[in-house]
């Protein structure tokens, strides 16, 4: 047997690598959204997570000194790709519920704006091993859908038989993280 396998803990203990494609994403909609769909199985990709970085503060009194500033940017800008689907009532329920949540934020037809508690949602992303054991969880708090509705989704093409997808941008104020 090779030394680099027998001399490492990962080799001896048969540790698993983290596969980021084994995940489950759950939207927790505010009660103002009429249709509360379970869209977990429709999420294809989620990208854009970053660990909040400290900003540096520079002080100059003959010599430059760096200090950690009190301001930390916790905003998360996520990009998601979801497949669109119909339910038994022939409603485009994923698109309609996300669009209604977006319109609660700022309705372009009535020019009304809701309170923050009425339009922010939470998003939970859980990562699993192949044996379905959860190893990691992130909860993005106070999420706001910021765009990309209708950009070419309903363009008609008689030769296009691909499954339609929706790409949305989501901004979250901060996230909670736990390693199980």
C-alpha positions, 0 to 999 in steps of 0.5 A: 500500500502507498505511504500517502494513503496509510500515513494520513488520517483521511486515508486510514479512516476513509474520510469522504470529500464534500460534494457540493452537488448534494444539497437541498435548498428551502425557501421560507416565504413570508405569509403574504405570498399567496402560493407557498410552494415547495420549490426544493426539487427545482433548484439547480444551482446556487452561487455567490456565497462569500465569507464576510471580510473585515475592512481595514482602517489605516491610521497615519501618524508618522508610520502607517498602521492597520487596524480592523474596522468596526464595519463588516460587509455581511451582505450576500448576493446569490445567483440561483437557477430554478427549473419552471414547472406546472402543478395539477391546476396548470399554474406556473406556481414557481414563477408566480410565487416568486414574482408575487414576492417580488411585487410585494417588495415594490409593485410596478403597477400600483407603485406600492411598497410593503413593510420589510416583514412582508417581503423578506424571506429566508433561504436554507441550504443544506449539504449532504453526504451520499448516505443522506447525512447532513454535514453543513447548513447555511441560512440566508436571512432577510432575503430580497429577490432583486431581479431577472424576471422574464428575461427571455423565459417565455420567448417562443421557439418551435424547435426549442424543447428544453426545460425552461429555467428561471435565473434570479438574483437574491440579496441577503442581509446576513447568514447563519452557518453551522457545521453538523 
